[in-house]
Amino acid sequence: MNAPSVPYDANEFTGKRTLVTGGSKGIGEAVVNRLRRGGATVLATARTIPAGGIPEQFIQADGSTRAGALHIIQTTIDRLGGLDILINSVGGSSAPGGGVLALTDEIWQQEFELNLFSAVRLDRGFLPAMLKQRSGVIIHVSSIQRTLPLFEATLATRPPKPRSPITAKDSPRKSVRTAFA
């Protein structure tokens, strides 16, 4: 990943102990890189340590499970001695298309474990110490809209719109409406 041309203070996060969940790719990886450029000590979680990754900079765990969350909390405390910044960016969706009626209870539970409970468990694990030290930051980043358009995610919530006379071939951009009309 190339460093951005936006100016930054290389000491902005010096002395800050930071954990970024889902830090091996996407938004999480970008956050990890920015915090490191700013001087933070950063651990990132990943189900699998990426090729070429430095193992000491990662905690290999599945944050969507109770056992994974406990491992993340304990390993962070062991390695950093505490935490100043927690950024929960793990998340996503593997739900099949078809809307709400296509989703079983098991799929709903998997989605909640990954996108909600993973963050809740870490918040509960780190917040008491942050309150005791009278400082700390917790940030939640969440989106399953990484591939756009995600048509079926909004299908049931939108009323039908009248068809535009402009078609996808007439417009430089494809909208959901014209792409599927």
C-alpha positions in Angstrom: 0.0 0.0 0.0 1.4 3.4 -0.9 1.6 6.1 1.7 -0.9 8.9 1.0 0.2 12.3 0.0 -1.9 13.9 2.8 0.4 15.4 5.5 0.3 13.8 8.9 2.1 14.1 12.2 4.5 11.2 12.7 4.2 11.6 16.4 0.4 12.0 16.6 -0.2 8.6 18.2 3.2 8.1 19.9 2.8 6.2 23.1 -0.7 4.9 22.2 -1.4 1.2 22.5 -3.8 0.3 19.8 -5.8 -2.7 18.7 -7.5 -2.9 15.2 -9.8 -5.8 14.6 -9.9 -7.0 11.0 -6.5 -5.3 10.4 -5.2 -7.5 7.7 -7.1 -6.1 4.7 -9.4 -3.3 3.6 -10.4 -0.5 5.9 -8.7 -2.2 8.9 -5.4 -2.5 7.1 -5.5 1.2 6.1 -6.2 2.2 9.7 -3.3 0.0 10.9 -1.0 1.6 8.4 -2.1 5.1 9.3 -1.8 4.6 13.1 1.7 3.1 12.6 2.8 6.1 10.5 1.5 8.3 13.4 3.7 6.5 15.9 1.2 4.1 17.6 2.0 0.7 18.8 -0.5 -1.4 16.9 -1.7 -4.9 17.1 -4.1 -6.2 14.4 -6.4 -9.2 14.6 -6.9 -11.6 11.7 -8.2 -15.1 11.3 -5.1 -15.8 9.3 -1.9 -13.8 9.4 -1.3 -12.4 5.9 1.7 -13.6 3.8 4.6 -11.5 4.7 2.9 -10.2 7.9 5.0 -9.9 11.0 3.5 -12.4 13.5 4.3 -10.1 16.5 2.0 -7.4 15.0 -1.0 -9.7 14.7 -3.3 -11.7 17.0 -4.5 -14.7 15.1 -8.1 -15.3 16.2 -11.7 -15.5 15.1 -13.2 -12.4 16.8 -16.7 -13.6 16.1 -16.5 -16.3 18.8 -16.3 -15.9 22.6 -13.1 -17.9 22.7 -11.6 -15.7 20.0 -12.6 -12.5 21.8 -11.1 -13.8 25.1 -7.9 -14.7 23.3 -7.7 -11.2 21.7 -8.3 -9.5 25.0 -5.7 -11.5 26.9 -3.1 -11.4 24.2 -3.5 -7.6 23.9 -3.0 -7.1 27.6 0.0 -9.5 27.7 1.7 -7.8 24.8 0.8 -4.1 25.4 0.1 -4.0 29.1 -3.3 -2.3 28.4 -5.0 -0.4 25.7 -5.6 3.2 24.7 -7.4 2.8 21.4 -9.7 0.0 20.2 -10.9 0.1 16.6 -13.5 -2.5 15.8 -13.4 -2.9 12.0 -14.0 -6.6 11.6 -17.3 -7.4 9.9 -18.9 -8.4 6.7 -21.6 -10.6 5.4 -21.8 -14.1 3.9 -25.5 -14.1 3.8 -27.0 -15.5 0.5 -29.1 -13.3 -1.8 -32.8 -13.4 -1.7 -33.7 -11.0 1.2 -35.0 -11.6 4.7 -37.0 -14.7 3.8 -33.9 -16.6 2.5 -32.1 -16.2 5.8 -32.2 -18.9 8.4 -31.8 -18.4 12.1 -28.3 -19.8 11.8 -27.3 -17.2 9.2 -28.8 -14.4 11.3 -26.8 -15.7 14.3 -23.6 -15.8 12.3 -24.1 -12.3 11.1 -24.8 -11.0 14.6 -21.8 -12.8 16.0 -19.5 -11.2 13.4 -21.0 -7.8 13.2 -22.3 -7.1 16.7 -21.1 -9.5 19.4 -17.5 -9.4 18.2 -17.4 -5.7 19.1 -19.6 -6.0 22.2 -17.3 -8.6 23.7 -14.1 -6.6 23.1 -15.8 -3.4 24.4 -16.7 -5.2 27.6 -13.2 -6.6 27.9 -11.3 -3.4 27.5 -13.7 -0.7 28.7 -13.3 -1.3 32.5 -9.5 -0.7 32.3 -10.0 2.4 30.1 -12.4 3.8 32.6 -9.9 3.1 35.4 -7.1 4.8 33.6 -9.5 7.7 32.8 -8.7 7.6 29.1 -9.3 5.6 26.0 -11.1 5.6 22.7 -13.3 2.9 21.1 -14.3 3.3 17.5 -16.7 1.0 15.6 -16.4 0.9 11.8 -19.0 -1.2 10.0 -20.1 -1.7 6.4 -21.1 -4.6 4.2 -21.3 -2.3 1.2 -17.8 -2.9 0.1 -19.0 -4.1 -3.3 -21.5 -1.8 -4.8 -24.2 -1.9 -5.8 -25.3 -4.4 -3.2 -28.7 -4.6 -4.8 -30.5 -7.1 -2.6 -29.5 -5.4 0.6 -31.8 -2.5 -0.2 -34.4 -4.2 -2.4 -37.1 -4.7 0.2 -36.7 -1.3 1.8 -37.3 0.9 -1.3 -40.5 1.6 -3.0 -40.5 1.1 -6.7 -39.3 4.1 -8.7 -40.5 5.1 -12.1 -38.1 4.1 -14.8 -35.9 6.8 -16.0 -35.7 7.6 -19.8 -31.9 7.5 -19.3 -30.5 4.0 -19.6 -27.2 2.7 -18.5 -25.7 3.0 -22.0 -26.7 6.7 -22.1 -25.2 7.5 -18.7 -21.5 7.4 -17.8 -22.4 5.8 -14.4 -24.6 2.8 -13.8 -27.1 3.2 -11.0 -28.9 0.4 -9.3 -32.1 1.4 -11.0 -30.6 1.5 -14.5 -28.3 -1.5 -14.0 -31.3 -3.8 -13.1 -34.1 -2.1 -14.9 
